[in-house]
Amino acid sequence: MAFKEKYSITPRYLTPNTKRRSGLKMSPGVKFIVAHDTGNPNSTANGNVRYYENSRNEMSASAHLFVDDREIIECVPALTGPPEKAWHVLYGVPTDNQLFGFNANDAAVGVEYCYGTNINADEAYARFVWVMAFICYKFELDPRKSVVGHFFLDPNRKTDPVTGLARSRRTYEQLLEHVVKEYEECTKTELPAISLPIKKGGTVKATVRLNVRKGEPNTIAPVVQSIDPGTTLDYASSVLGQSINGNPKWYKDPNGNYFWSGGVV
Ligand SMILES: [Zn+2]
């Protein structure tokens, strides 16, 4: 299986053995992708990488790739060299471990989206989507399950890439869908439909504050109840609903209401 080379990736590595680029290898390999935006409107891929290099010993914050409307620049090796760790998500947040089994800094490629009035949003977005699909291809990741937004991992501190994407008239949900479509287009394959094992009823436990919704398995449906973490919930069946962070499985409770499977164990 080959992957359509729509764009080129330019290596422009930071100096190794610095705060921003430790040179440490990603020990478990690449297991997922964190989508970011720069949080700095109108800053370009090249401008960000130059800033990183100039401040390479000031801060342990970095990402692998910066994408704007003209370039995809890799400043910490991931695609153009043996993958190294970058510092793009706080180690203390638990969600990366819960979802993927690893800290993002140890096992995820961090991709930064550049946006702003001087950046052609469509061109930048096309490159952003393509490079994430390519990462999935290169490291044999399922594009439906392997991309997560920084805000999703660190909701108290971060809103990226939702903020940057909004400036480009796109949503996070669209981004996740478009990465899957791009992967299918560039590999000329169609991913098999996600099928759920037929299982009738059971009990699960909420791991987060969980909304139970009426009518349909999606986040637009009205909330009928908000459940505390740790609460035990019965379900009658599992169904396919809105895909939240790549997971489309919801549970239908004995009253006919729905809750997302990602919030329970
Ligand atoms: Zn971020």
py3Dmol code that shows the C-alpha trace and the ligand (Angstrom):
import py3Dmol

protein = """\
ATOM      1  CA  MET A   1       0.000   0.000   0.000  1.00  0.00           C
ATOM      2  CA  ALA A   2       1.379   3.387  -0.988  1.00  0.00           C
ATOM      3  CA  PHE A   3       0.419   6.841   0.150  1.00  0.00           C
ATOM      4  CA  LYS A   4      -0.220   9.736  -2.210  1.00  0.00           C
ATOM      5  CA  GLU A   5       2.512  12.326  -1.831  1.00  0.00           C
ATOM      6  CA  LYS A   6       0.488  15.493  -2.146  1.00  0.00           C
ATOM      7  CA  TYR A   7       2.908  17.673  -0.240  1.00  0.00           C
ATOM      8  CA  SER A   8       6.498  17.577   0.901  1.00  0.00           C
ATOM      9  CA  ILE A   9       7.714  17.616   4.470  1.00  0.00           C
ATOM     10  CA  THR A  10      10.706  19.824   5.106  1.00  0.00           C
ATOM     11  CA  PRO A  11      13.064  18.784   7.895  1.00  0.00           C
ATOM     12  CA  ARG A  12      14.427  21.815   9.741  1.00  0.00           C
ATOM     13  CA  TYR A  13      15.570  20.266  12.991  1.00  0.00           C
ATOM     14  CA  LEU A  14      16.156  22.152  16.209  1.00  0.00           C
ATOM     15  CA  THR A  15      19.588  21.807  17.760  1.00  0.00           C
ATOM     16  CA  PRO A  16      19.639  18.517  19.716  1.00  0.00           C
ATOM     17  CA  ASN A  17      20.376  18.223  23.431  1.00  0.00           C
ATOM     18  CA  THR A  18      18.487  21.421  24.149  1.00  0.00           C
ATOM     19  CA  LYS A  19      15.400  22.034  26.273  1.00  0.00           C
ATOM     20  CA  ARG A  20      13.103  21.979  23.288  1.00  0.00           C
ATOM     21  CA  ARG A  21      14.741  18.978  21.595  1.00  0.00           C
ATOM     22  CA  SER A  22      16.099  16.428  24.024  1.00  0.00           C
ATOM     23  CA  GLY A  23      17.010  13.915  21.341  1.00  0.00           C
ATOM     24  CA  LEU A  24      15.313  11.133  23.353  1.00  0.00           C
ATOM     25  CA  LYS A  25      13.723   8.515  21.146  1.00  0.00           C
ATOM     26  CA  MET A  26      10.003   7.794  21.409  1.00  0.00           C
ATOM     27  CA  SER A  27      10.421   4.574  23.322  1.00  0.00           C
ATOM     28  CA  PRO A  28       7.149   2.749  22.528  1.00  0.00           C
ATOM     29  CA  GLY A  29       7.172   4.201  19.002  1.00  0.00           C
ATOM     30  CA  VAL A  30       4.438   6.393  17.562  1.00  0.00           C
ATOM     31  CA  LYS A  31       1.044   5.349  18.921  1.00  0.00           C
ATOM     32  CA  PHE A  32      -1.171   8.401  18.311  1.00  0.00           C
ATOM     33  CA  ILE A  33      -1.311  12.013  17.152  1.00  0.00           C
ATOM     34  CA  VAL A  34      -2.143  15.184  19.069  1.00  0.00           C
ATOM     35  CA  ALA A  35      -3.640  17.991  16.990  1.00  0.00           C
ATOM     36  CA  HIS A  36      -2.684  21.477  18.169  1.00  0.00           C
ATOM     37  CA  ASP A  37      -2.879  25.022  16.936  1.00  0.00           C
ATOM     38  CA  THR A  38      -0.188  27.568  17.603  1.00  0.00           C
ATOM     39  CA  GLY A  39      -2.470  29.855  19.623  1.00  0.00           C
ATOM     40  CA  ASN A  40      -0.674  32.701  17.896  1.00  0.00           C
ATOM     41  CA  PRO A  41      -2.663  34.002  14.904  1.00  0.00           C
ATOM     42  CA  ASN A  42      -0.636  34.905  11.815  1.00  0.00           C
ATOM     43  CA  SER A  43       2.509  33.138  12.985  1.00  0.00           C
ATOM     44  CA  THR A  44       3.852  30.928  10.175  1.00  0.00           C
ATOM     45  CA  ALA A  45       5.393  27.457  10.249  1.00  0.00           C
ATOM     46  CA  ASN A  46       8.820  28.880   9.536  1.00  0.00           C
ATOM     47  CA  GLY A  47       8.364  31.690  12.074  1.00  0.00           C
ATOM     48  CA  ASN A  48       7.412  29.235  14.800  1.00  0.00           C
ATOM     49  CA  VAL A  49      10.338  26.941  14.104  1.00  0.00           C
ATOM     50  CA  ARG A  50      12.743  29.890  14.036  1.00  0.00           C
ATOM     51  CA  TYR A  51      11.335  31.054  17.373  1.00  0.00           C
ATOM     52  CA  TYR A  52      11.790  27.553  18.834  1.00  0.00           C
ATOM     53  CA  GLU A  53      15.387  27.438  17.672  1.00  0.00           C
ATOM     54  CA  ASN A  54      16.161  30.897  19.027  1.00  0.00           C
ATOM     55  CA  SER A  55      14.648  29.980  22.393  1.00  0.00           C
ATOM     56  CA  ARG A  56      15.803  26.338  22.368  1.00  0.00           C
ATOM     57  CA  ASN A  57      17.214  26.486  25.873  1.00  0.00           C
ATOM     58  CA  GLU A  58      14.552  28.649  27.459  1.00  0.00           C
ATOM     59  CA  MET A  59      11.649  26.247  27.687  1.00  0.00           C
ATOM     60  CA  SER A  60      10.816  22.531  27.488  1.00  0.00           C
ATOM     61  CA  ALA A  61       7.903  23.058  25.098  1.00  0.00           C
ATOM     62  CA  SER A  62       7.893  21.804  21.535  1.00  0.00           C
ATOM     63  CA  ALA A  63       6.050  19.931  18.807  1.00  0.00           C
ATOM     64  CA  HIS A  64       7.175  17.873  15.850  1.00  0.00           C
ATOM     65  CA  LEU A  65       5.491  19.575  12.936  1.00  0.00           C
ATOM     66  CA  PHE A  66       4.218  23.029  12.012  1.00  0.00           C
ATOM     67  CA  VAL A  67       1.802  23.404   9.139  1.00  0.00           C
ATOM     68  CA  ASP A  68       0.758  26.554   7.314  1.00  0.00           C
ATOM     69  CA  ASP A  69      -0.565  27.289   3.822  1.00  0.00           C
ATOM     70  CA  ARG A  70       2.835  26.843   2.167  1.00  0.00           C
ATOM     71  CA  GLU A  71       4.922  24.452   4.211  1.00  0.00           C
ATOM     72  CA  ILE A  72       4.969  21.427   6.458  1.00  0.00           C
ATOM     73  CA  ILE A  73       8.091  21.783   8.557  1.00  0.00           C
ATOM     74  CA  GLU A  74       9.390  19.105  10.881  1.00  0.00           C
ATOM     75  CA  CYS A  75      11.537  20.532  13.677  1.00  0.00           C
ATOM     76  CA  VAL A  76      11.707  17.426  15.888  1.00  0.00           C
ATOM     77  CA  PRO A  77      12.120  14.176  13.902  1.00  0.00           C
ATOM     78  CA  ALA A  78       9.011  12.042  13.513  1.00  0.00           C
ATOM     79  CA  LEU A  79       8.430  11.440   9.802  1.00  0.00           C
ATOM     80  CA  THR A  80      11.768  12.426   8.296  1.00  0.00           C
ATOM     81  CA  GLY A  81      13.977  10.740  10.916  1.00  0.00           C
ATOM     82  CA  PRO A  82      13.750   8.283  13.815  1.00  0.00           C
ATOM     83  CA  PRO A  83      10.909   9.638  16.018  1.00  0.00           C
ATOM     84  CA  GLU A  84      12.025  11.635  19.040  1.00  0.00           C
ATOM     85  CA  LYS A  85      10.020  12.942  21.962  1.00  0.00           C
ATOM     86  CA  ALA A  86       8.636  16.464  21.915  1.00  0.00           C
ATOM     87  CA  TRP A  87       7.033  18.287  24.837  1.00  0.00           C
ATOM     88  CA  HIS A  88       3.542  19.183  23.726  1.00  0.00           C
ATOM     89  CA  VAL A  89       1.149  17.881  26.429  1.00  0.00           C
ATOM     90  CA  LEU A  90       1.539  18.094  30.215  1.00  0.00           C
ATOM     91  CA  TYR A  91       2.701  14.797  31.693  1.00  0.00           C
ATOM     92  CA  GLY A  92       0.232  15.145  34.567  1.00  0.00           C
ATOM     93  CA  VAL A  93      -2.986  14.958  32.544  1.00  0.00           C
ATOM     94  CA  PRO A  94      -4.616  11.496  32.710  1.00  0.00           C
ATOM     95  CA  THR A  95      -6.683  11.308  29.517  1.00  0.00           C
ATOM     96  CA  ASP A  96      -3.848  10.351  27.144  1.00  0.00           C
ATOM     97  CA  ASN A  97      -3.032   7.367  29.355  1.00  0.00           C
ATOM     98  CA  GLN A  98      -6.698   6.392  29.638  1.00  0.00           C
ATOM     99  CA  LEU A  99      -7.348   6.596  25.891  1.00  0.00           C
ATOM    100  CA  PHE A 100      -4.059   5.347  24.460  1.00  0.00           C
ATOM    101  CA  GLY A 101      -2.087   3.779  27.287  1.00  0.00           C
ATOM    102  CA  PHE A 102       0.820   6.248  27.051  1.00  0.00           C
ATOM    103  CA  ASN A 103       1.776   9.812  27.870  1.00  0.00           C
ATOM    104  CA  ALA A 104       1.469  11.926  24.735  1.00  0.00           C
ATOM    105  CA  ASN A 105       5.047  13.169  25.041  1.00  0.00           C
ATOM    106  CA  ASP A 106       6.359   9.610  24.963  1.00  0.00           C
ATOM    107  CA  ALA A 107       4.262   8.223  22.136  1.00  0.00           C
ATOM    108  CA  ALA A 108       2.411  10.912  20.168  1.00  0.00           C
ATOM    109  CA  VAL A 109       3.391  13.121  17.276  1.00  0.00           C
ATOM    110  CA  GLY A 110       2.418  16.751  17.966  1.00  0.00           C
ATOM    111  CA  VAL A 111       1.189  18.651  14.917  1.00  0.00           C
ATOM    112  CA  GLU A 112       0.660  22.427  15.062  1.00  0.00           C
ATOM    113  CA  TYR A 113      -1.835  24.217  12.830  1.00  0.00           C
ATOM    114  CA  CYS A 114      -0.997  27.784  11.808  1.00  0.00           C
ATOM    115  CA  TYR A 115      -3.901  30.154  11.182  1.00  0.00           C
ATOM    116  CA  GLY A 116      -4.735  33.810  10.845  1.00  0.00           C
ATOM    117  CA  THR A 117      -5.774  36.441   8.330  1.00  0.00           C
ATOM    118  CA  ASN A 118      -2.491  36.217   6.417  1.00  0.00           C
ATOM    119  CA  ILE A 119      -2.683  32.423   6.084  1.00  0.00           C
ATOM    120  CA  ASN A 120      -4.874  30.785   3.434  1.00  0.00           C
ATOM    121  CA  ALA A 121      -7.074  28.649   5.660  1.00  0.00           C
ATOM    122  CA  ASP A 122      -8.045  26.119   3.003  1.00  0.00           C
ATOM    123  CA  GLU A 123      -4.444  25.478   1.988  1.00  0.00           C
ATOM    124  CA  ALA A 124      -3.232  25.187   5.574  1.00  0.00           C
ATOM    125  CA  TYR A 125      -6.126  22.920   6.522  1.00  0.00           C
ATOM    126  CA  ALA A 126      -5.515  20.625   3.528  1.00  0.00           C
ATOM    127  CA  ARG A 127      -1.878  20.178   4.594  1.00  0.00           C
ATOM    128  CA  PHE A 128      -2.824  19.682   8.248  1.00  0.00           C
ATOM    129  CA  VAL A 129      -5.303  16.921   7.357  1.00  0.00           C
ATOM    130  CA  TRP A 130      -2.924  15.298   4.881  1.00  0.00           C
ATOM    131  CA  VAL A 131       0.055  15.139   7.221  1.00  0.00           C
ATOM    132  CA  MET A 132      -2.011  13.529   9.991  1.00  0.00           C
ATOM    133  CA  ALA A 133      -3.365  10.950   7.545  1.00  0.00           C
ATOM    134  CA  PHE A 134       0.225  10.310   6.439  1.00  0.00           C
ATOM    135  CA  ILE A 135       1.374   9.799  10.036  1.00  0.00           C
ATOM    136  CA  CYS A 136      -1.390   7.180  10.432  1.00  0.00           C
ATOM    137  CA  TYR A 137      -0.187   5.438   7.286  1.00  0.00           C
ATOM    138  CA  LYS A 138       3.485   5.557   8.201  1.00  0.00           C
ATOM    139  CA  PHE A 139       3.011   4.160  11.716  1.00  0.00           C
ATOM    140  CA  GLU A 140       0.087   1.845  10.891  1.00  0.00           C
ATOM    141  CA  LEU A 141      -2.395   3.678  13.080  1.00  0.00           C
ATOM    142  CA  ASP A 142      -6.160   3.512  12.597  1.00  0.00           C
ATOM    143  CA  PRO A 143      -7.064   7.062  11.488  1.00  0.00           C
ATOM    144  CA  ARG A 144     -10.488   6.720  13.105  1.00  0.00           C
ATOM    145  CA  LYS A 145      -9.040   6.286  16.560  1.00  0.00           C
ATOM    146  CA  SER A 146      -5.577   7.803  16.595  1.00  0.00           C
ATOM    147  CA  VAL A 147      -6.067  11.572  16.441  1.00  0.00           C
ATOM    148  CA  VAL A 148      -6.926  13.593  19.528  1.00  0.00           C
ATOM    149  CA  GLY A 149      -7.088  17.340  20.143  1.00  0.00           C
ATOM    150  CA  HIS A 150      -4.936  18.953  22.804  1.00  0.00           C
ATOM    151  CA  PHE A 151      -8.071  20.429  24.454  1.00  0.00           C
ATOM    152  CA  PHE A 152      -9.461  16.921  24.852  1.00  0.00           C
ATOM    153  CA  LEU A 153      -6.409  15.865  26.869  1.00  0.00           C
ATOM    154  CA  ASP A 154      -6.080  19.077  28.893  1.00  0.00           C
ATOM    155  CA  PRO A 155      -9.535  20.679  28.983  1.00  0.00           C
ATOM    156  CA  ASN A 156      -8.829  23.021  31.894  1.00  0.00           C
ATOM    157  CA  ARG A 157      -5.959  24.800  30.169  1.00  0.00           C
ATOM    158  CA  LYS A 158      -6.304  24.322  26.438  1.00  0.00           C
ATOM    159  CA  THR A 159      -8.740  25.001  23.599  1.00  0.00           C
ATOM    160  CA  ASP A 160      -6.552  23.993  20.660  1.00  0.00           C
ATOM    161  CA  PRO A 161      -6.995  23.103  17.886  1.00  0.00           C
ATOM    162  CA  VAL A 162     -10.678  24.097  18.204  1.00  0.00           C
ATOM    163  CA  THR A 163      -9.850  27.806  18.356  1.00  0.00           C
ATOM    164  CA  GLY A 164      -7.565  27.786  15.331  1.00  0.00           C
ATOM    165  CA  LEU A 165      -9.904  25.592  13.308  1.00  0.00           C
ATOM    166  CA  ALA A 166     -12.832  27.898  14.093  1.00  0.00           C
ATOM    167  CA  ARG A 167     -10.857  30.766  12.571  1.00  0.00           C
ATOM    168  CA  SER A 168     -10.727  28.571   9.454  1.00  0.00           C
ATOM    169  CA  ARG A 169     -14.476  27.798   9.656  1.00  0.00           C
ATOM    170  CA  ARG A 170     -13.956  24.194  10.663  1.00  0.00           C
ATOM    171  CA  THR A 171     -14.815  22.091  13.685  1.00  0.00           C
ATOM    172  CA  TYR A 172     -12.824  19.472  15.526  1.00  0.00           C
ATOM    173  CA  GLU A 173     -15.362  16.816  14.515  1.00  0.00           C
ATOM    174  CA  GLN A 174     -14.857  17.732  10.861  1.00  0.00           C
ATOM    175  CA  LEU A 175     -11.108  17.478  11.294  1.00  0.00           C
ATOM    176  CA  LEU A 176     -11.372  13.919  12.638  1.00  0.00           C
ATOM    177  CA  GLU A 177     -13.652  12.921   9.745  1.00  0.00           C
ATOM    178  CA  HIS A 178     -11.468  14.577   7.129  1.00  0.00           C
ATOM    179  CA  VAL A 179      -8.341  12.780   8.332  1.00  0.00           C
ATOM    180  CA  VAL A 180     -10.144   9.459   7.802  1.00  0.00           C
ATOM    181  CA  LYS A 181     -11.341  10.509   4.329  1.00  0.00           C
ATOM    182  CA  GLU A 182      -7.872  11.721   3.396  1.00  0.00           C
ATOM    183  CA  TYR A 183      -6.341   8.459   4.564  1.00  0.00           C
ATOM    184  CA  GLU A 184      -8.799   6.494   2.418  1.00  0.00           C
ATOM    185  CA  GLU A 185      -8.181   8.711  -0.584  1.00  0.00           C
ATOM    186  CA  CYS A 186      -4.391   8.712  -0.307  1.00  0.00           C
ATOM    187  CA  THR A 187      -4.136   4.966   0.271  1.00  0.00           C
ATOM    188  CA  LYS A 188      -6.958   4.124  -2.183  1.00  0.00           C
ATOM    189  CA  THR A 189      -8.500   1.889   0.442  1.00  0.00           C
ATOM    190  CA  GLU A 190     -11.781   1.913   2.235  1.00  0.00           C
ATOM    191  CA  LEU A 191     -11.721   1.186   5.923  1.00  0.00           C
ATOM    192  CA  PRO A 192     -14.182  -1.495   6.977  1.00  0.00           C
ATOM    193  CA  ALA A 193     -17.152  -0.225   8.930  1.00  0.00           C
ATOM    194  CA  ILE A 194     -16.647  -0.349  12.662  1.00  0.00           C
ATOM    195  CA  SER A 195     -18.895  -3.138  13.858  1.00  0.00           C
ATOM    196  CA  LEU A 196     -19.926  -3.688  17.400  1.00  0.00           C
ATOM    197  CA  PRO A 197     -19.974  -7.085  18.982  1.00  0.00           C
ATOM    198  CA  ILE A 198     -23.561  -8.088  19.631  1.00  0.00           C
ATOM    199  CA  LYS A 199     -23.959  -7.979  23.339  1.00  0.00           C
ATOM    200  CA  LYS A 200     -27.188  -7.615  25.199  1.00  0.00           C
ATOM    201  CA  GLY A 201     -27.147  -5.612  28.344  1.00  0.00           C
ATOM    202  CA  GLY A 202     -24.702  -5.187  31.148  1.00  0.00           C
ATOM    203  CA  THR A 203     -23.299  -2.791  33.693  1.00  0.00           C
ATOM    204  CA  VAL A 204     -20.623  -0.134  33.379  1.00  0.00           C
ATOM    205  CA  LYS A 205     -19.157   2.529  35.631  1.00  0.00           C
ATOM    206  CA  ALA A 206     -18.838   6.238  34.792  1.00  0.00           C
ATOM    207  CA  THR A 207     -15.253   7.520  34.767  1.00  0.00           C
ATOM    208  CA  VAL A 208     -16.204  11.142  34.138  1.00  0.00           C
ATOM    209  CA  ARG A 209     -19.221  13.398  34.741  1.00  0.00           C
ATOM    210  CA  LEU A 210     -21.500  11.825  32.188  1.00  0.00           C
ATOM    211  CA  ASN A 211     -24.581  13.186  30.447  1.00  0.00           C
ATOM    212  CA  VAL A 212     -27.446  10.828  29.720  1.00  0.00           C
ATOM    213  CA  ARG A 213     -29.331  11.989  26.637  1.00  0.00           C
ATOM    214  CA  LYS A 214     -32.846  11.570  25.348  1.00  0.00           C
ATOM    215  CA  GLY A 215     -33.875  10.558  21.848  1.00  0.00           C
ATOM    216  CA  GLU A 216     -30.582  10.076  20.026  1.00  0.00           C
ATOM    217  CA  PRO A 217     -26.983   8.992  20.703  1.00  0.00           C
ATOM    218  CA  ASN A 218     -25.345  12.378  20.124  1.00  0.00           C
ATOM    219  CA  THR A 219     -24.289  15.491  22.022  1.00  0.00           C
ATOM    220  CA  ILE A 220     -27.073  17.598  20.520  1.00  0.00           C
ATOM    221  CA  ALA A 221     -29.813  15.490  22.135  1.00  0.00           C
ATOM    222  CA  PRO A 222     -31.231  16.943  25.373  1.00  0.00           C
ATOM    223  CA  VAL A 223     -29.611  15.921  28.651  1.00  0.00           C
ATOM    224  CA  VAL A 224     -32.017  14.096  30.946  1.00  0.00           C
ATOM    225  CA  GLN A 225     -29.540  13.328  33.692  1.00  0.00           C
ATOM    226  CA  SER A 226     -25.982  14.152  34.667  1.00  0.00           C
ATOM    227  CA  ILE A 227     -24.149  11.274  36.378  1.00  0.00           C
ATOM    228  CA  ASP A 228     -21.311  11.575  38.878  1.00  0.00           C
ATOM    229  CA  PRO A 229     -18.039   9.769  38.173  1.00  0.00           C
ATOM    230  CA  GLY A 230     -17.999   6.368  39.889  1.00  0.00           C
ATOM    231  CA  THR A 231     -21.726   5.771  39.400  1.00  0.00           C
ATOM    232  CA  THR A 232     -22.777   2.356  38.119  1.00  0.00           C
ATOM    233  CA  LEU A 233     -25.031   2.366  35.067  1.00  0.00           C
ATOM    234  CA  ASP A 234     -27.087  -0.364  33.444  1.00  0.00           C
ATOM    235  CA  TYR A 235     -27.378  -0.604  29.711  1.00  0.00           C
ATOM    236  CA  ALA A 236     -29.698  -2.607  27.497  1.00  0.00           C
ATOM    237  CA  SER A 237     -27.659  -2.509  24.291  1.00  0.00           C
ATOM    238  CA  SER A 238     -24.819  -0.750  22.539  1.00  0.00           C
ATOM    239  CA  VAL A 239     -25.423   1.330  19.415  1.00  0.00           C
ATOM    240  CA  LEU A 240     -23.492   3.379  16.893  1.00  0.00           C
ATOM    241  CA  GLY A 241     -23.944   7.111  17.435  1.00  0.00           C
ATOM    242  CA  GLN A 242     -22.008  10.341  17.094  1.00  0.00           C
ATOM    243  CA  SER A 243     -18.305   9.652  16.944  1.00  0.00           C
ATOM    244  CA  ILE A 244     -16.626  11.486  19.781  1.00  0.00           C
ATOM    245  CA  ASN A 245     -12.922  11.483  19.457  1.00  0.00           C
ATOM    246  CA  GLY A 246     -13.083   8.579  17.062  1.00  0.00           C
ATOM    247  CA  ASN A 247     -15.302   6.457  19.269  1.00  0.00           C
ATOM    248  CA  PRO A 248     -18.862   6.055  17.907  1.00  0.00           C
ATOM    249  CA  LYS A 249     -20.080   3.557  20.495  1.00  0.00           C
ATOM    250  CA  TRP A 250     -22.916   4.628  22.792  1.00  0.00           C
ATOM    251  CA  TYR A 251     -25.021   2.691  25.263  1.00  0.00           C
ATOM    252  CA  LYS A 252     -28.787   2.647  25.387  1.00  0.00           C
ATOM    253  CA  ASP A 253     -30.061   2.408  28.939  1.00  0.00           C
ATOM    254  CA  PRO A 254     -33.168   0.495  30.078  1.00  0.00           C
ATOM    255  CA  ASN A 255     -35.202   3.734  29.828  1.00  0.00           C
ATOM    256  CA  GLY A 256     -34.250   4.185  26.185  1.00  0.00           C
ATOM    257  CA  ASN A 257     -31.797   7.028  26.847  1.00  0.00           C
ATOM    258  CA  TYR A 258     -28.202   7.156  25.618  1.00  0.00           C
ATOM    259  CA  PHE A 259     -24.738   7.731  27.038  1.00  0.00           C
ATOM    260  CA  TRP A 260     -21.319   7.694  25.325  1.00  0.00           C
ATOM    261  CA  SER A 261     -19.141   4.609  25.928  1.00  0.00           C
ATOM    262  CA  GLY A 262     -15.959   6.700  26.179  1.00  0.00           C
ATOM    263  CA  GLY A 263     -17.100   8.003  29.563  1.00  0.00           C
ATOM    264  CA  VAL A 264     -17.467   4.602  31.201  1.00  0.00           C
ATOM    265  CA  VAL A 265     -15.496   1.452  31.880  1.00  0.00           C
TER     266      VAL A 265
END
"""
ligand_1 = """\
1
ZN
Zn -1.507 22.498 22.039
"""
view = py3Dmol.view(width=600, height=400)
view.addModel(protein, "pdb")
view.setStyle({"model": 0}, {"cartoon": {"style": "trace"}})
view.addModel(ligand_1, "xyz")
view.setStyle({"model": 1}, {"stick": {}})
view.zoomTo()
view.show()
